[in-house]
Amino acid sequence: MQFPGASERVQMQEVVRGLINWLVSGLIEGTIETAAGARDLEGVRENESRLARFSPSTAREAPN
């Protein structure tokens, strides 16, 4: 519906591009939220869990 005159291939490329954009944005947002307290390398090392992660909304909706 977004690309009515586009070929099937172009439509698929746009869907994939949108999915990648959504996942990468969710990863960036989640990592920023998680790593907010880590100000230096020592802060990263002291963290008990991984800092890089999806935002909660992306993690809920992402396909497994």
Secondary structure, DSSP 8 states (H G I E B T S, - for coil): ---TTS-HHHHHHHHHHHHHHHHHHHHHHHHHHHGGG--SHHHHHH-SS-S----HHHHHHS--
